[in-house]
Amino acid sequence: MQTKNNKKTIRAWAMFDWANSAYNLVITSTIFPAYYVAITANKQTGDKVLFFGKSFVNTALSDYALATAYLVMAILLPILTSIADYKGNKRIFMKSFTWLGALACCCLFFFNLKNLEFGIICFALAAIGYSGGFVFYNSYLPEIATLDMQDSVSAKGFTYGYIGSVILQLICFVFVLFPAKFGLTATSSAQLSFLLVGIWWIGFAIIPSKILPVRSTPLYYHIYWML
C-alpha cells in the first residue's frame, strides 16, 4: 500500500492534468472552433449545415454535440463509479476514458466538411473521454494526499495542466500560423493540431496510468467536477 503525500505519486497524478488539458485548450477553446466555423461557412447556405439530413446552425450543432456528450456522462457516471467502487478498478476506467478521448482527437485529423457527421461524433466522444477521465482522476486526490495537503496537490495538478496545455498550444500555433514552412495548408495544419492533441494526451497519460494506485473509494462526490 502506498503512503499518502508520496512525491512520485503526486507528480504522476499531476501529469494526467498535463496530458489532457491540451484537449480543453486546443479542441474546445481555440483551434478546433475556428477550424470548424471556417469549413462549415458557405456562401449559399450561410451558417447552416446538414447533419444526417437535418439542417442545423453550425455552432448550434457543435453545442448540441457537447450537450449530448455531457448528458451521456451524467447518465453513465453513477453506474460506472458504482462498478469502480465495487470492483476496485477505477484506474481501468480512467485509462479507458483517456484512450477514448485521445483516439477521438486523433480521428479529428480526418475531419472535413465531406464527413461532417464523423467529425461531430468524434468531437462528442472526445468530450466524453475528457469528462469521464477527469472524474476518476479527481477521485484519486483523497487517496494520494492527506487533507491538509490536498489544496496544494490540487494546485500542482492545475499548474501542470496549464503549462502542458500552453506548450502544446504554442506548438500547434506554429504549424497553424506558418503552415507553408512545413509543407502544410491552413486546413492540414489545423488537422495536424488535433492529431498532436491525441498523441500528447495518451502519451503523457501513460505516466499516471502506471504509477497511480489501484484502490476503491467512494466516487459519487467527485461527479461535480464534470459540471
ChimeraX commands (.cxc) that place a marker at each C-alpha (Angstrom):
marker #1 position 0.00,0.00,0.00 radius 0.5
marker #1 position 1.40,3.38,-0.98 radius 0.5
marker #1 position 1.56,6.09,1.66 radius 0.5
marker #1 position -0.05,9.46,1.10 radius 0.5
marker #1 position 1.92,12.56,0.12 radius 0.5
marker #1 position 4.38,10.48,-1.88 radius 0.5
marker #1 position 6.11,12.93,-4.23 radius 0.5
marker #1 position 6.45,10.46,-7.09 radius 0.5
marker #1 position 2.77,9.54,-6.94 radius 0.5
marker #1 position 1.69,13.18,-6.76 radius 0.5
marker #1 position 3.83,14.10,-9.77 radius 0.5
marker #1 position 2.36,11.18,-11.70 radius 0.5
marker #1 position -1.16,12.28,-10.74 radius 0.5
marker #1 position -0.45,15.85,-11.88 radius 0.5
marker #1 position 0.84,14.55,-15.21 radius 0.5
marker #1 position -2.68,13.42,-16.04 radius 0.5
marker #1 position -3.71,17.08,-15.98 radius 0.5
marker #1 position -0.67,17.90,-18.12 radius 0.5
marker #1 position -1.82,15.25,-20.59 radius 0.5
marker #1 position -5.49,16.06,-21.06 radius 0.5
marker #1 position -5.61,19.84,-20.58 radius 0.5
marker #1 position -4.38,20.25,-24.14 radius 0.5
marker #1 position -7.79,18.95,-25.24 radius 0.5
marker #1 position -9.52,21.73,-23.33 radius 0.5
marker #1 position -7.37,24.46,-24.86 radius 0.5
marker #1 position -6.93,23.27,-28.46 radius 0.5
marker #1 position -10.17,21.41,-29.10 radius 0.5
marker #1 position -12.79,23.27,-27.09 radius 0.5
marker #1 position -11.31,26.77,-26.97 radius 0.5
marker #1 position -9.06,27.75,-29.87 radius 0.5
marker #1 position -8.07,25.84,-33.00 radius 0.5
marker #1 position -10.96,23.41,-33.40 radius 0.5
marker #1 position -13.75,26.03,-33.05 radius 0.5
marker #1 position -12.02,28.30,-35.59 radius 0.5
marker #1 position -11.43,25.39,-37.97 radius 0.5
marker #1 position -14.99,24.13,-37.60 radius 0.5
marker #1 position -16.56,27.52,-38.33 radius 0.5
marker #1 position -14.21,28.05,-41.28 radius 0.5
marker #1 position -15.02,24.78,-43.02 radius 0.5
marker #1 position -18.76,24.99,-42.39 radius 0.5
marker #1 position -19.16,28.57,-43.62 radius 0.5
marker #1 position -20.83,28.60,-47.04 radius 0.5
marker #1 position -21.84,31.48,-49.29 radius 0.5
marker #1 position -25.00,29.68,-50.41 radius 0.5
marker #1 position -26.22,28.26,-47.10 radius 0.5
marker #1 position -24.64,30.74,-44.70 radius 0.5
marker #1 position -24.00,29.09,-41.36 radius 0.5
marker #1 position -26.32,26.12,-41.93 radius 0.5
marker #1 position -25.01,22.55,-42.15 radius 0.5
marker #1 position -26.63,19.19,-42.77 radius 0.5
marker #1 position -26.18,16.54,-40.09 radius 0.5
marker #1 position -27.68,13.19,-41.09 radius 0.5
marker #1 position -30.01,15.02,-43.41 radius 0.5
marker #1 position -31.21,17.61,-40.88 radius 0.5
marker #1 position -30.30,21.29,-41.06 radius 0.5
marker #1 position -28.58,23.00,-38.12 radius 0.5
marker #1 position -26.76,26.25,-37.47 radius 0.5
marker #1 position -23.11,25.18,-37.43 radius 0.5
marker #1 position -22.29,26.50,-33.96 radius 0.5
marker #1 position -25.56,25.20,-32.55 radius 0.5
marker #1 position -24.71,21.72,-33.84 radius 0.5
marker #1 position -21.39,21.67,-32.00 radius 0.5
marker #1 position -23.16,22.89,-28.84 radius 0.5
marker #1 position -25.73,20.10,-29.19 radius 0.5
marker #1 position -22.90,17.59,-29.57 radius 0.5
marker #1 position -21.28,18.76,-26.33 radius 0.5
marker #1 position -24.61,18.82,-24.51 radius 0.5
marker #1 position -25.32,15.26,-25.64 radius 0.5
marker #1 position -21.87,14.15,-24.52 radius 0.5
marker #1 position -22.35,15.59,-21.04 radius 0.5
marker #1 position -25.85,14.15,-20.81 radius 0.5
marker #1 position -24.47,10.71,-21.64 radius 0.5
marker #1 position -21.86,11.12,-18.91 radius 0.5
marker #1 position -24.43,12.30,-16.39 radius 0.5
marker #1 position -26.34,9.07,-17.01 radius 0.5
marker #1 position -23.34,6.73,-17.14 radius 0.5
marker #1 position -21.12,8.03,-14.36 radius 0.5
marker #1 position -23.28,6.94,-11.39 radius 0.5
marker #1 position -23.29,3.44,-12.88 radius 0.5
marker #1 position -19.61,3.35,-13.76 radius 0.5
marker #1 position -18.47,4.81,-10.45 radius 0.5
marker #1 position -20.53,2.20,-8.60 radius 0.5
marker #1 position -18.82,-0.54,-10.58 radius 0.5
marker #1 position -15.42,1.03,-9.91 radius 0.5
marker #1 position -16.18,1.19,-6.20 radius 0.5
marker #1 position -17.27,-2.43,-6.10 radius 0.5
marker #1 position -14.51,-3.84,-8.29 radius 0.5
marker #1 position -11.72,-1.55,-7.11 radius 0.5
marker #1 position -10.67,-0.93,-10.70 radius 0.5
marker #1 position -11.20,2.78,-11.25 radius 0.5
marker #1 position -7.77,3.10,-12.89 radius 0.5
marker #1 position -9.09,0.94,-15.72 radius 0.5
marker #1 position -11.99,3.34,-16.22 radius 0.5
marker #1 position -9.64,6.32,-16.15 radius 0.5
marker #1 position -7.43,4.68,-18.80 radius 0.5
marker #1 position -10.44,3.68,-20.90 radius 0.5
marker #1 position -11.85,7.21,-21.00 radius 0.5
marker #1 position -8.39,8.54,-21.74 radius 0.5
marker #1 position -7.98,6.25,-24.74 radius 0.5
marker #1 position -11.47,7.14,-25.94 radius 0.5
marker #1 position -10.83,10.88,-25.78 radius 0.5
marker #1 position -7.33,10.71,-27.22 radius 0.5
marker #1 position -8.28,8.45,-30.14 radius 0.5
marker #1 position -11.28,10.66,-30.90 radius 0.5
marker #1 position -8.93,13.67,-31.12 radius 0.5
marker #1 position -6.61,11.72,-33.41 radius 0.5
marker #1 position -9.58,10.86,-35.64 radius 0.5
marker #1 position -10.36,14.58,-35.99 radius 0.5
marker #1 position -7.27,14.65,-38.20 radius 0.5
marker #1 position -9.56,13.27,-40.92 radius 0.5
marker #1 position -12.42,15.68,-40.23 radius 0.5
marker #1 position -13.57,17.89,-43.09 radius 0.5
marker #1 position -16.88,19.15,-44.49 radius 0.5
marker #1 position -17.38,15.96,-46.53 radius 0.5
marker #1 position -17.55,13.84,-43.37 radius 0.5
marker #1 position -19.24,16.28,-41.01 radius 0.5
marker #1 position -21.11,13.55,-39.16 radius 0.5
marker #1 position -17.88,11.69,-38.46 radius 0.5
marker #1 position -16.22,14.84,-37.14 radius 0.5
marker #1 position -19.08,15.82,-34.86 radius 0.5
marker #1 position -19.28,12.32,-33.42 radius 0.5
marker #1 position -15.52,12.34,-32.73 radius 0.5
marker #1 position -15.89,15.78,-31.16 radius 0.5
marker #1 position -18.56,14.43,-28.81 radius 0.5
marker #1 position -16.56,11.29,-28.00 radius 0.5
marker #1 position -13.53,13.42,-27.13 radius 0.5
marker #1 position -15.69,15.37,-24.67 radius 0.5
marker #1 position -16.93,12.11,-23.14 radius 0.5
marker #1 position -13.37,10.86,-22.79 radius 0.5
marker #1 position -12.19,14.08,-21.20 radius 0.5
marker #1 position -15.02,14.46,-18.69 radius 0.5
marker #1 position -15.08,10.78,-17.76 radius 0.5
marker #1 position -11.34,10.57,-17.26 radius 0.5
marker #1 position -11.33,13.70,-15.14 radius 0.5
marker #1 position -13.90,12.32,-12.71 radius 0.5
marker #1 position -11.80,9.25,-11.99 radius 0.5
marker #1 position -8.62,11.35,-11.93 radius 0.5
marker #1 position -10.01,13.71,-9.28 radius 0.5
marker #1 position -11.20,10.79,-7.19 radius 0.5
marker #1 position -7.55,9.89,-6.55 radius 0.5
marker #1 position -6.85,13.10,-4.65 radius 0.5
marker #1 position -8.03,11.86,-1.22 radius 0.5
marker #1 position -6.01,8.68,-1.74 radius 0.5
marker #1 position -2.68,10.29,-2.57 radius 0.5
marker #1 position -2.75,13.31,-0.25 radius 0.5
marker #1 position -3.72,13.97,3.34 radius 0.5
marker #1 position -6.45,16.53,3.95 radius 0.5
marker #1 position -4.00,19.30,4.82 radius 0.5
marker #1 position -2.09,18.73,1.56 radius 0.5
marker #1 position -4.98,18.35,-0.85 radius 0.5
marker #1 position -5.20,22.04,-1.78 radius 0.5
marker #1 position -1.51,22.23,-2.68 radius 0.5
marker #1 position -1.62,18.94,-4.57 radius 0.5
marker #1 position -4.69,20.09,-6.49 radius 0.5
marker #1 position -2.89,23.33,-7.30 radius 0.5
marker #1 position 0.07,21.32,-8.60 radius 0.5
marker #1 position -2.26,19.43,-10.93 radius 0.5
marker #1 position -3.75,22.70,-12.19 radius 0.5
marker #1 position -0.26,24.14,-12.73 radius 0.5
marker #1 position 0.89,21.08,-14.66 radius 0.5
marker #1 position -2.26,21.23,-16.77 radius 0.5
marker #1 position -1.80,24.91,-17.53 radius 0.5
marker #1 position 1.85,24.55,-18.50 radius 0.5
marker #1 position 1.30,21.41,-20.55 radius 0.5
marker #1 position -1.64,22.81,-22.47 radius 0.5
marker #1 position 0.14,26.09,-23.23 radius 0.5
marker #1 position 3.24,24.27,-24.51 radius 0.5
marker #1 position 1.22,22.17,-26.94 radius 0.5
marker #1 position -0.92,25.16,-27.88 radius 0.5
marker #1 position 2.21,27.10,-28.86 radius 0.5
marker #1 position 3.48,24.15,-30.89 radius 0.5
marker #1 position 0.16,23.93,-32.70 radius 0.5
marker #1 position 0.14,27.70,-33.31 radius 0.5
marker #1 position 3.50,27.42,-35.06 radius 0.5
marker #1 position 2.00,24.95,-37.55 radius 0.5
marker #1 position -1.23,26.91,-37.93 radius 0.5
marker #1 position 0.37,30.33,-38.37 radius 0.5
marker #1 position 3.22,29.19,-40.62 radius 0.5
marker #1 position 1.86,26.16,-42.50 radius 0.5
marker #1 position 3.85,26.77,-45.68 radius 0.5
marker #1 position 7.14,26.42,-43.80 radius 0.5
marker #1 position 6.18,22.82,-43.01 radius 0.5
marker #1 position 4.63,21.95,-46.36 radius 0.5
marker #1 position 1.12,22.21,-44.94 radius 0.5
marker #1 position -2.04,24.09,-45.83 radius 0.5
marker #1 position -4.25,26.07,-43.47 radius 0.5
marker #1 position -6.59,23.08,-43.31 radius 0.5
marker #1 position -3.98,20.37,-42.83 radius 0.5
marker #1 position -2.13,22.38,-40.16 radius 0.5
marker #1 position -5.30,22.54,-38.07 radius 0.5
marker #1 position -5.93,18.83,-38.60 radius 0.5
marker #1 position -2.36,18.11,-37.54 radius 0.5
marker #1 position -3.05,20.01,-34.31 radius 0.5
marker #1 position -5.93,17.66,-33.49 radius 0.5
marker #1 position -3.68,14.66,-34.08 radius 0.5
marker #1 position -0.99,16.14,-31.83 radius 0.5
marker #1 position -3.53,16.65,-29.04 radius 0.5
marker #1 position -4.47,12.97,-29.15 radius 0.5
marker #1 position -0.85,11.81,-29.18 radius 0.5
marker #1 position 0.11,14.23,-26.39 radius 0.5
marker #1 position -2.90,13.15,-24.33 radius 0.5
marker #1 position -2.34,9.42,-24.46 radius 0.5
marker #1 position 1.44,9.71,-24.41 radius 0.5
marker #1 position 1.71,11.58,-21.12 radius 0.5
marker #1 position -1.28,9.79,-19.57 radius 0.5
marker #1 position 0.81,6.62,-19.59 radius 0.5
marker #1 position 2.74,8.01,-16.61 radius 0.5
marker #1 position -0.18,8.20,-14.14 radius 0.5
marker #1 position -1.72,5.02,-15.53 radius 0.5
marker #1 position 1.37,3.09,-14.47 radius 0.5
marker #1 position 2.04,4.74,-11.11 radius 0.5
marker #1 position -1.30,5.63,-9.53 radius 0.5
marker #1 position -2.55,3.05,-7.02 radius 0.5
marker #1 position -5.49,0.79,-7.70 radius 0.5
marker #1 position -7.88,1.25,-4.81 radius 0.5
marker #1 position -11.60,1.73,-4.47 radius 0.5
marker #1 position -13.05,4.70,-2.61 radius 0.5
marker #1 position -16.43,6.42,-2.97 radius 0.5
marker #1 position -16.55,8.45,-6.17 radius 0.5
marker #1 position -20.04,9.93,-6.18 radius 0.5
marker #1 position -19.00,13.22,-4.67 radius 0.5
marker #1 position -16.47,13.73,-7.48 radius 0.5
marker #1 position -19.09,13.88,-10.22 radius 0.5
marker #1 position -19.47,17.63,-9.71 radius 0.5
marker #1 position -16.01,18.08,-11.32 radius 0.5
marker #1 position -17.52,17.44,-14.76 radius 0.5
marker #1 position -20.17,20.15,-14.42 radius 0.5
marker link #1:1,2 radius 0.2
marker link #1:2,3 radius 0.2
marker link #1:3,4 radius 0.2
marker link #1:4,5 radius 0.2
marker link #1:5,6 radius 0.2
marker link #1:6,7 radius 0.2
marker link #1:7,8 radius 0.2
marker link #1:8,9 radius 0.2
marker link #1:9,10 radius 0.2
marker link #1:10,11 radius 0.2
marker link #1:11,12 radius 0.2
marker link #1:12,13 radius 0.2
marker link #1:13,14 radius 0.2
marker link #1:14,15 radius 0.2
marker link #1:15,16 radius 0.2
marker link #1:16,17 radius 0.2
marker link #1:17,18 radius 0.2
marker link #1:18,19 radius 0.2
marker link #1:19,20 radius 0.2
marker link #1:20,21 radius 0.2
marker link #1:21,22 radius 0.2
marker link #1:22,23 radius 0.2
marker link #1:23,24 radius 0.2
marker link #1:24,25 radius 0.2
marker link #1:25,26 radius 0.2
marker link #1:26,27 radius 0.2
marker link #1:27,28 radius 0.2
marker link #1:28,29 radius 0.2
marker link #1:29,30 radius 0.2
marker link #1:30,31 radius 0.2
marker link #1:31,32 radius 0.2
marker link #1:32,33 radius 0.2
marker link #1:33,34 radius 0.2
marker link #1:34,35 radius 0.2
marker link #1:35,36 radius 0.2
marker link #1:36,37 radius 0.2
marker link #1:37,38 radius 0.2
marker link #1:38,39 radius 0.2
marker link #1:39,40 radius 0.2
marker link #1:40,41 radius 0.2
marker link #1:41,42 radius 0.2
marker link #1:42,43 radius 0.2
marker link #1:43,44 radius 0.2
marker link #1:44,45 radius 0.2
marker link #1:45,46 radius 0.2
marker link #1:46,47 radius 0.2
marker link #1:47,48 radius 0.2
marker link #1:48,49 radius 0.2
marker link #1:49,50 radius 0.2
marker link #1:50,51 radius 0.2
marker link #1:51,52 radius 0.2
marker link #1:52,53 radius 0.2
marker link #1:53,54 radius 0.2
marker link #1:54,55 radius 0.2
marker link #1:55,56 radius 0.2
marker link #1:56,57 radius 0.2
marker link #1:57,58 radius 0.2
marker link #1:58,59 radius 0.2
marker link #1:59,60 radius 0.2
marker link #1:60,61 radius 0.2
marker link #1:61,62 radius 0.2
marker link #1:62,63 radius 0.2
marker link #1:63,64 radius 0.2
marker link #1:64,65 radius 0.2
marker link #1:65,66 radius 0.2
marker link #1:66,67 radius 0.2
marker link #1:67,68 radius 0.2
marker link #1:68,69 radius 0.2
marker link #1:69,70 radius 0.2
marker link #1:70,71 radius 0.2
marker link #1:71,72 radius 0.2
marker link #1:72,73 radius 0.2
marker link #1:73,74 radius 0.2
marker link #1:74,75 radius 0.2
marker link #1:75,76 radius 0.2
marker link #1:76,77 radius 0.2
marker link #1:77,78 radius 0.2
marker link #1:78,79 radius 0.2
marker link #1:79,80 radius 0.2
marker link #1:80,81 radius 0.2
marker link #1:81,82 radius 0.2
marker link #1:82,83 radius 0.2
marker link #1:83,84 radius 0.2
marker link #1:84,85 radius 0.2
marker link #1:85,86 radius 0.2
marker link #1:86,87 radius 0.2
marker link #1:87,88 radius 0.2
marker link #1:88,89 radius 0.2
marker link #1:89,90 radius 0.2
marker link #1:90,91 radius 0.2
marker link #1:91,92 radius 0.2
marker link #1:92,93 radius 0.2
marker link #1:93,94 radius 0.2
marker link #1:94,95 radius 0.2
marker link #1:95,96 radius 0.2
marker link #1:96,97 radius 0.2
marker link #1:97,98 radius 0.2
marker link #1:98,99 radius 0.2
marker link #1:99,100 radius 0.2
marker link #1:100,101 radius 0.2
marker link #1:101,102 radius 0.2
marker link #1:102,103 radius 0.2
marker link #1:103,104 radius 0.2
marker link #1:104,105 radius 0.2
marker link #1:105,106 radius 0.2
marker link #1:106,107 radius 0.2
marker link #1:107,108 radius 0.2
marker link #1:108,109 radius 0.2
marker link #1:109,110 radius 0.2
marker link #1:110,111 radius 0.2
marker link #1:111,112 radius 0.2
marker link #1:112,113 radius 0.2
marker link #1:113,114 radius 0.2
marker link #1:114,115 radius 0.2
marker link #1:115,116 radius 0.2
marker link #1:116,117 radius 0.2
marker link #1:117,118 radius 0.2
marker link #1:118,119 radius 0.2
marker link #1:119,120 radius 0.2
marker link #1:120,121 radius 0.2
marker link #1:121,122 radius 0.2
marker link #1:122,123 radius 0.2
marker link #1:123,124 radius 0.2
marker link #1:124,125 radius 0.2
marker link #1:125,126 radius 0.2
marker link #1:126,127 radius 0.2
marker link #1:127,128 radius 0.2
marker link #1:128,129 radius 0.2
marker link #1:129,130 radius 0.2
marker link #1:130,131 radius 0.2
marker link #1:131,132 radius 0.2
marker link #1:132,133 radius 0.2
marker link #1:133,134 radius 0.2
marker link #1:134,135 radius 0.2
marker link #1:135,136 radius 0.2
marker link #1:136,137 radius 0.2
marker link #1:137,138 radius 0.2
marker link #1:138,139 radius 0.2
marker link #1:139,140 radius 0.2
marker link #1:140,141 radius 0.2
marker link #1:141,142 radius 0.2
marker link #1:142,143 radius 0.2
marker link #1:143,144 radius 0.2
marker link #1:144,145 radius 0.2
marker link #1:145,146 radius 0.2
marker link #1:146,147 radius 0.2
marker link #1:147,148 radius 0.2
marker link #1:148,149 radius 0.2
marker link #1:149,150 radius 0.2
marker link #1:150,151 radius 0.2
marker link #1:151,152 radius 0.2
marker link #1:152,153 radius 0.2
marker link #1:153,154 radius 0.2
marker link #1:154,155 radius 0.2
marker link #1:155,156 radius 0.2
marker link #1:156,157 radius 0.2
marker link #1:157,158 radius 0.2
marker link #1:158,159 radius 0.2
marker link #1:159,160 radius 0.2
marker link #1:160,161 radius 0.2
marker link #1:161,162 radius 0.2
marker link #1:162,163 radius 0.2
marker link #1:163,164 radius 0.2
marker link #1:164,165 radius 0.2
marker link #1:165,166 radius 0.2
marker link #1:166,167 radius 0.2
marker link #1:167,168 radius 0.2
marker link #1:168,169 radius 0.2
marker link #1:169,170 radius 0.2
marker link #1:170,171 radius 0.2
marker link #1:171,172 radius 0.2
marker link #1:172,173 radius 0.2
marker link #1:173,174 radius 0.2
marker link #1:174,175 radius 0.2
marker link #1:175,176 radius 0.2
marker link #1:176,177 radius 0.2
marker link #1:177,178 radius 0.2
marker link #1:178,179 radius 0.2
marker link #1:179,180 radius 0.2
marker link #1:180,181 radius 0.2
marker link #1:181,182 radius 0.2
marker link #1:182,183 radius 0.2
marker link #1:183,184 radius 0.2
marker link #1:184,185 radius 0.2
marker link #1:185,186 radius 0.2
marker link #1:186,187 radius 0.2
marker link #1:187,188 radius 0.2
marker link #1:188,189 radius 0.2
marker link #1:189,190 radius 0.2
marker link #1:190,191 radius 0.2
marker link #1:191,192 radius 0.2
marker link #1:192,193 radius 0.2
marker link #1:193,194 radius 0.2
marker link #1:194,195 radius 0.2
marker link #1:195,196 radius 0.2
marker link #1:196,197 radius 0.2
marker link #1:197,198 radius 0.2
marker link #1:198,199 radius 0.2
marker link #1:199,200 radius 0.2
marker link #1:200,201 radius 0.2
marker link #1:201,202 radius 0.2
marker link #1:202,203 radius 0.2
marker link #1:203,204 radius 0.2
marker link #1:204,205 radius 0.2
marker link #1:205,206 radius 0.2
marker link #1:206,207 radius 0.2
marker link #1:207,208 radius 0.2
marker link #1:208,209 radius 0.2
marker link #1:209,210 radius 0.2
marker link #1:210,211 radius 0.2
marker link #1:211,212 radius 0.2
marker link #1:212,213 radius 0.2
marker link #1:213,214 radius 0.2
marker link #1:214,215 radius 0.2
marker link #1:215,216 radius 0.2
marker link #1:216,217 radius 0.2
marker link #1:217,218 radius 0.2
marker link #1:218,219 radius 0.2
marker link #1:219,220 radius 0.2
marker link #1:220,221 radius 0.2
marker link #1:221,222 radius 0.2
marker link #1:222,223 radius 0.2
marker link #1:223,224 radius 0.2
marker link #1:224,225 radius 0.2
marker link #1:225,226 radius 0.2
marker link #1:226,227 radius 0.2
view
